[in-house]
Amino acid sequence: MSKKIIRKTTQEYLSIAEIKDDCVILKDGSLTAVLMVSSINFSLKSAEEQDAIIGSYVNFLNSFDFPLQIVIQSRKLNIDPYLQKLLNIEKEQTNDLLRMQIVEYRDYISELVKIGQIMTKKFYIAITYTTAVDHRKSLLTKLGEVFSPAKIVRLKREVFLRRHKELMRRVDNVSSGLNSMSLNTVLLDTQSLIELYYNSYNPSIFKSQPLPDLEKMQIEN
């Protein structure tokens, strides 16, 4: 009789335990929120404006007593939805001349993308609320946490809400500091966080195998 092979899931190798309420819960009980940040064209600024931006950025970094992670993602521009939109407009167009112009424009865009790699950059800031490490834990307790991580992340609701409130306070402070430098910020919600991590861990397949809608996903409780 052949033995049944138990294969580990990908989730067991990730530090993420759960994503909910617009934040990521890590297996050590820490909470992380992600801000998407706009960009500015620094090279087009005058010397005085550049000095002011640099000074504001230094003050921004020195104003926090907790770590921040700045992430820049470069991705090949996905032009397929735009091309599909043009195709739909072409099919609905009753004017032959306009239809021909749409066809030529769509072909031009397609060739342009094939000739050169058009990249997009997105900027994120990850903000984490980490609880203090308890150095009094015994070796057996630490080993038990390693082999049973699910026991760690099952936070009581009141504990989660308290940590979530502190995390959002940090998010507001970071967002205010960035806004003072004329940078716009958006807090990623639960759906956006799932898509961000899915695309980050699956860079080669996220285009061909897009993530299904959150409402259609099966969530294990």
C-alpha positions as CSV (number, residue, x, y, z in Angstrom):
1,M,0.0,0.0,0.0
2,S,1.5,3.3,-1.1
3,K,1.9,6.0,1.5
4,K,0.0,9.2,0.9
5,I,2.4,12.1,0.3
6,I,1.5,15.2,2.2
7,R,2.7,18.3,0.4
8,K,3.1,21.6,2.2
9,T,1.2,24.6,0.9
10,T,2.8,27.8,-0.2
11,Q,1.2,29.6,2.7
12,E,3.4,27.7,5.2
13,Y,6.5,29.3,3.7
14,L,5.2,32.8,3.9
15,S,5.3,35.1,6.9
16,I,1.7,36.2,6.2
17,A,-1.0,34.7,8.4
18,E,-4.1,36.6,7.3
19,I,-5.1,39.8,5.4
20,K,-8.2,41.6,6.8
21,D,-9.4,45.0,7.8
22,D,-7.0,46.7,5.4
23,C,-3.9,45.3,7.1
24,V,-1.7,42.2,6.9
25,I,-1.3,40.0,10.0
26,L,2.0,38.3,10.2
27,K,2.7,35.0,11.9
28,D,4.5,36.7,14.8
29,G,1.4,38.8,15.6
30,S,2.6,42.0,13.9
31,L,0.3,44.1,11.8
32,T,1.4,45.8,8.6
33,A,-0.4,48.5,6.5
34,V,0.7,49.6,3.1
35,L,0.4,53.1,1.6
36,M,0.6,53.7,-2.1
37,V,2.4,57.0,-2.7
38,S,2.4,59.3,-5.7
39,S,5.7,60.5,-7.3
40,I,7.2,63.9,-8.2
41,N,9.5,64.8,-11.0
42,F,12.5,65.9,-8.9
43,S,14.7,66.8,-11.9
44,L,12.2,69.4,-13.2
45,K,12.2,71.3,-9.9
46,S,14.4,74.3,-9.4
47,A,17.4,74.2,-7.1
48,E,15.5,75.9,-4.3
49,E,12.6,73.5,-4.7
50,Q,14.9,70.5,-4.7
51,D,16.6,71.7,-1.5
52,A,13.2,72.2,0.1
53,I,12.1,68.7,-0.9
54,I,15.3,67.2,0.5
55,G,14.9,69.1,3.8
56,S,11.3,68.0,4.1
57,Y,12.3,64.4,3.4
58,V,15.0,64.4,6.1
59,N,12.5,65.9,8.6
60,F,10.0,63.3,7.6
61,L,12.4,60.4,8.3
62,N,13.5,61.9,11.6
63,S,10.0,62.4,12.9
64,F,9.2,58.7,13.5
65,D,10.4,56.3,16.2
66,F,9.3,53.2,14.3
67,P,10.8,51.6,11.1
68,L,9.4,52.2,7.6
69,Q,9.9,50.1,4.5
70,I,10.0,51.9,1.2
71,V,9.2,49.6,-1.8
72,I,9.5,50.5,-5.5
73,Q,7.9,48.0,-7.9
74,S,8.7,48.1,-11.7
75,R,6.3,46.2,-13.9
76,K,5.8,45.9,-17.6
77,L,2.8,48.0,-18.6
78,N,-0.3,45.8,-19.2
79,I,-1.9,47.4,-22.2
80,D,-4.3,44.5,-22.9
81,P,-7.4,46.0,-21.2
82,Y,-6.9,49.3,-23.1
83,L,-6.6,47.4,-26.4
84,Q,-9.7,45.4,-25.6
85,K,-11.6,48.6,-24.9
86,L,-10.5,50.0,-28.3
87,L,-11.7,46.8,-30.0
88,N,-15.1,47.1,-28.4
89,I,-15.4,50.7,-29.5
90,E,-14.3,49.6,-33.0
91,K,-17.1,47.0,-33.2
92,E,-19.7,49.5,-32.1
93,Q,-18.6,52.3,-34.4
94,T,-20.9,52.9,-37.3
95,N,-18.8,55.5,-39.1
96,D,-16.4,53.7,-41.5
97,L,-13.8,56.4,-41.4
98,L,-13.7,56.5,-37.6
99,R,-13.6,52.7,-37.4
100,M,-10.6,52.7,-39.7
101,Q,-8.8,55.3,-37.6
102,I,-9.5,53.3,-34.5
103,V,-8.0,50.2,-36.2
104,E,-4.9,52.1,-37.2
105,Y,-4.5,53.6,-33.7
106,R,-4.9,50.2,-32.1
107,D,-2.3,48.6,-34.4
108,Y,0.1,51.5,-33.6
109,I,-0.3,51.0,-29.9
110,S,0.3,47.3,-30.2
111,E,3.4,47.7,-32.3
112,L,4.7,50.4,-29.9
113,V,4.5,48.0,-27.0
114,K,6.2,45.2,-28.9
115,I,9.1,47.5,-29.9
116,G,9.9,48.8,-26.5
117,Q,9.4,47.6,-22.9
118,I,7.1,50.2,-21.4
119,M,7.5,50.0,-17.6
120,T,5.4,51.4,-14.8
121,K,6.7,52.2,-11.4
122,K,4.6,52.1,-8.2
123,F,5.8,53.4,-4.8
124,Y,4.7,51.9,-1.5
125,I,5.5,52.4,2.1
126,A,4.9,49.5,4.5
127,I,4.2,50.5,8.1
128,T,4.3,47.8,10.8
129,Y,3.2,47.7,14.4
130,T,5.3,45.1,16.2
131,T,4.7,44.0,19.8
132,A,7.6,43.8,22.2
133,V,9.4,40.4,22.2
134,D,9.0,38.5,25.4
135,H,12.6,37.3,26.3
136,R,11.3,35.2,29.2
137,K,9.8,32.5,27.0
138,S,11.3,29.1,27.5
139,L,12.9,27.1,24.8
140,L,10.0,24.6,24.6
141,T,7.6,27.5,24.3
142,K,9.5,29.0,21.4
143,L,9.8,25.6,19.7
144,G,6.1,25.1,20.1
145,E,5.4,28.5,18.4
146,V,7.6,27.5,15.5
147,F,5.8,24.2,14.8
148,S,2.3,25.6,15.7
149,P,2.3,29.1,14.2
150,A,-1.5,29.1,14.0
151,K,-1.7,29.4,17.8
152,I,0.2,32.7,17.7
153,V,-1.9,34.5,15.1
154,R,-5.2,33.7,16.6
155,L,-5.4,37.1,18.3
156,K,-8.3,38.0,20.6
157,R,-10.6,40.5,19.0
158,E,-9.8,43.2,21.6
159,V,-6.1,42.7,21.2
160,F,-6.3,42.9,17.4
161,L,-8.4,46.1,17.6
162,R,-5.9,47.7,20.0
163,R,-3.0,46.9,17.7
164,H,-5.0,47.9,14.6
165,K,-5.8,51.3,16.2
166,E,-2.1,51.9,16.9
167,L,-1.2,50.9,13.4
168,M,-3.7,53.3,11.9
169,R,-2.3,56.1,14.1
170,R,1.1,55.5,12.6
171,V,-0.4,55.4,9.1
172,D,-2.0,58.8,9.7
173,N,1.3,60.3,10.8
174,V,3.2,58.9,7.8
175,S,0.4,60.1,5.4
176,S,0.5,63.6,6.9
177,G,4.2,63.8,6.6
178,L,4.1,62.8,2.9
179,N,1.2,65.2,2.2
180,S,3.4,68.0,3.5
181,M,5.8,67.2,0.6
182,S,2.9,67.4,-1.9
183,L,2.8,63.6,-2.2
184,N,-0.6,61.9,-2.3
185,T,-1.2,58.7,-0.4
186,V,-3.8,55.9,-0.6
187,L,-4.2,53.2,2.1
188,L,-4.5,49.9,0.4
189,D,-7.7,48.1,1.3
190,T,-8.0,44.3,1.9
191,Q,-8.6,43.5,-1.8
192,S,-5.7,45.7,-2.9
193,L,-3.4,44.1,-0.4
194,I,-4.3,40.6,-1.6
195,E,-3.7,41.7,-5.2
196,L,-0.4,43.4,-4.3
197,Y,1.0,40.3,-2.5
198,Y,-0.3,37.9,-5.2
199,N,1.4,39.9,-7.9
200,S,4.6,40.2,-5.9
201,Y,4.9,36.5,-5.2
202,N,3.7,35.5,-8.7
203,P,5.4,38.0,-11.1
204,S,5.5,35.5,-14.0
205,I,1.9,34.3,-13.9
206,F,-0.2,37.2,-12.5
207,K,-1.0,38.5,-16.0
208,S,-2.0,35.1,-17.4
209,Q,-3.7,33.9,-14.2
210,P,-5.3,37.0,-12.7
211,L,-6.6,36.8,-9.1
212,P,-10.3,36.1,-8.9
213,D,-12.7,38.5,-7.2
214,L,-12.5,38.5,-3.4
215,E,-16.2,37.6,-3.1
216,K,-15.6,34.5,-5.2
217,M,-12.6,33.2,-3.3
218,Q,-13.1,30.5,-0.7
219,I,-11.9,31.6,2.7
220,E,-11.0,29.1,5.3
221,N,-12.1,30.1,8.8
